[in-house]
């Protein structure tokens, strides 16, 4: 390749692409998670979350921290002078029993060697802020979909997963509360793509899983991709630099019920992981999810890796 006057080319408005060095390529190929943070409560679904984190940690050579974060029953009760020491002690006993149940699940996971696992717990309220603080130091969060039918997860806010992503800015692998855990999370991956920062961050965050996937399918809708001219970057090229080969399925016009369609397409493709951005905005100091993100979080039937 001949020498290029980059400064002159830039002044002329010409797009210049220089060859990538071997170090960059090697670094991209070796990307992996180093620290996972999994949310624990006393629900049966916490077992699946811990197992998913353990499997990913084993495959990626990552450390796993299980953080027990549940609002105590005493905190959830309205103040009343009728709540005496006896009732308070009884509620604390319930909280201790639930915490011990989660601890037993964690101890059982230690029987499988090869993964560095640690236990931590939040002992104060609000639990959301404490969890988000710990999330700053993790590459990936492993969370659960809200289960409105589970009494054992009553101490977890319904919007826990969404707020964990919002407050920490970290990617989250969210598991549905129905169905069995897939044998492999990330064997067949569907990427819900649009040229937006949330989707771009989701793809980057999922790269350690995408690199190990057997099949990757990109789904996009009309207007979601710009024409690519010579030398310009695109998603397929970005994935190839990381050693990921993907097929692209361009659908028709974006429907109103995009969330339902995404889940339907993922099911048809036999996907065990959906990668997408988490869209939303703040209103009156509250986090309001976009329609598609809200639908997927409420109706998911497969693990979803999301980033806000």
N, C-alpha and C positions, 0 to 999 in steps of 0.2 A: 504494500500500500504506500503510495506517495505521500509526501509531506503536505499538510493542509494548513493554510494560514487561518487559524480559527478566529482571530480577532477581526480580520477583514470579512470573513464569511458572516460573522455575527452582525457586523455593521451593514452588510448587504441584505440582512434578513433571511439568510439561508440557514436551513436546519442541518446541523452537522452531527453525525453519529460516529464517535470514535470507537475502536475495537475494545471490548471488555478484557481486562487483564485476567490471568488465570486465578489470581487470588480472589477476585470478586466471584468468579464462577464457583470456585471451591467453597467459598463462604456461603453462597446461596444454596448450594447442594446440601450443606451440612446443617441447615437451620433446624432447630429443635426447641422444645420447651425445656426449661430448667426447673421451674417451680409451679406447681398446681395448688390451688386453694379450693377445697370442696366444702360446701355448706352441709352441716349435719343438724338434724333434729331427731325426734324419736319416732318418726313415721317409717313405715315399711319401705317407702321410696328412697329413704336415706341409704339403705343397703345398696341399691342400684347405683346411686351417685358415688358412693365410696368405691364400689367395684369398678365403675367406669374410670374413675380417677386412678385407681391402682393399675388398671390395664394400660392406660395411656402413659402413666409414669414409668411402667416397666418397659414399654416399647420405646419411649423417648429418653430413657435414662434420667428422668426428672424426679425431684423430691415432691412429696405430697403432704400437705398440711390439712388436717380435718379440723374445721372450726365449728364447734357447737355454739349456735347462736339462736336462742329462743327467748322471747319475752316471758318473764316469770308470771305465773297466774296472779300473784298478789298485785303486780303493777297494773294488770288489765282490769282489776275490780275498781269500781267507783269508790271514792272515799266515803266512809260511813263510820260513825262512832260505835255501831253495833259489831263491827269486825274486831273482835277481841284477840288476845294472844293465842287462844286455842285455835281459832280459825286460821290465823296467820301461820301458825306452826303446821297445821294440816296442809295448807297450800304449799308451803315450802317443802313438805314431805313429798307431795305430788311432783313438784319440780325436780327434786333430787332423784326420784324414781325414774322419771323420764330421761334425765341426764345420764343416769347409770345404765339405762337400756341402750342409749346411743354409744356409751363407752364400751359396752360389751361387744357391740357390732364392730367398733373400731379395733378392739383387741383381737377379735377373730380374724380380721383382715391382715393382722401381722403374721399370721401363720404362713403366708405365702412369702418366700424370700425374694430378694432382688429389687425391692423398692424401699427407699428411705421414707418412712412415714412418721408423722408427728401429730400429736393431739394438742388442741388449744380450745379454749372456751371463753365466751363473753359472759361476764358476771354482772354487768350493769346494763341499764337501759338508757337511751335507745340502742337497740342492737344493730340497727341499720348503719349508723355512723361508725360503730366499732368494726363491723365487717368490712365496710368500705376502706377504712384505714389499713386493714391488713391486706386488702386486695391490691393496694398500691405495689406490693412487693411480689406479686404473682404474675406469671405469663398468661395463665388461663384460669378462669373460675369455672367450677363445675356446680351447677345449680339445678333446682327442680322446678317444674311447672307447678303452679298453685293448684292444690287439690281441695276443692270446696267441700268434699265429702269425708275428709280425714280429720277426726278429732285430735289425733296425735300431732298434727301440724298446726294446731290452733294458735300457737304462740309465734307463728311466722306471718308477717304481713302479706296480704294477697299480692301486692306489687313488689315483693322482695326482689325477684329476678330483675325486673326493669330498673328499680332503684339502685341495685348493685352495679349494673352497667353504667347508669347515669352518673352516680357519685364517684365511681372509681375510674371510669374511662377505659376499663379493661374488657377484653373479649370474654364471653361466657358461653360455655357449652351447657345447654339447658335440656334436661331429660323430661320426657312426658311422664305423667303419673299413671298412665295405662300402658299395658303391654310389657313384654319381656325385654330385657336389655339385649340389643343385637350382639351376635357373637363377635363382630368386629365393628367398631364405630369408625366409619371412614373408608370402608371398602368400595362402596359406590356413593359418590358425592354429587349433589346437585348444588350449583352456585346460582343464586338469584341475582342477576347482574343488572345494574344500571350505572351510568357514569356519575356517581355521587360519592362523596367522601366516606359515608357509612359503608357502602358496598365495597369500596376499595380497601378500607381498613379491615373489613371482614375477611377478604381474600388474603391479605397479608398475614392476618392473625391465624388463619387456618392453614397456612403453608406447611407446617410440620405434619399435619394430617393429610393434606393434598398430595404431598410427595410420596406418601405410602399407599395412596389409593390405587385400586385396580382400575377404576373407571371414574372419570370426571365429566360431568355434563353441565354446560353453561346454558341457562335459560334467560332469554331477554325478550322484550316486546318492542314493537315498532317505535322508533324515535329514541330508543335507549342506547344506540351506538352511532358514533359519528363516522363519516367516510374516512378511511385511512389512506393517506397519500404516502408516497415513497419516503421511507426513513422515519415515519412517525411511529410512536409506540401504540401498542394495543394489548388487550388482555391476553390473547393467545400467546403473543410473543413474550409477555411478562412471565406467564406460567412456564413456557418452554425453558426460559433461562433458569428456572428452578427445577427443571427436570420433570415437569408435569405436562402430560399430553391430555388435551381436553377436546371434546366435540361440542359444537355450538348449535343450539336449537333456537331459532328466532321464531317467536310466536306472532300472532296477529296483533291487532290493536289491544292496548292494555284494558282489561275489563275492570268494572267497578269492584267486583269481588275477587281481587287478585290474590288475597291470602288463601282463600279456598282453592283457587286454581293451582297455586304453588304446591300446596299439600297434595292435591290430586295428581299433579305431574310427578312429584317426587315418589308417590306410591306406584304410579304406572311404571316408572323407571327402576323400581326396586331399590331405591336409595335408602341408605341407613344413616345419612347425614345431610342436612340442609344448611348451606352457608349463606348468610344474608346480612344486610345492614339492619340496624334497629332505628327506625325513624320516629321522630316525635318532636315536641317543643314544650317549653315551660309556659304555664299560664297561671297567674295568681299564685305563684310560688309552688305550683304543683306540676308534676311531670305528666304530660298528656301524650300517649302513644299515638302514632299514625294508625290508620285503619288496617293496613296490611300487617304491620308488626303486632298490633293488638289481636288480630284474628289468629295469627300463627301461634302466639303465646297462649291463647285460650284454647285452641283446637289442635295443637300439634299431635302428631301420631308417630313422630320419629325424632331423634336428637337434632337439635338446631344450634349451630354456632352463630352467635349474634355479636355485633359491636355497635355501640352508639358513637 
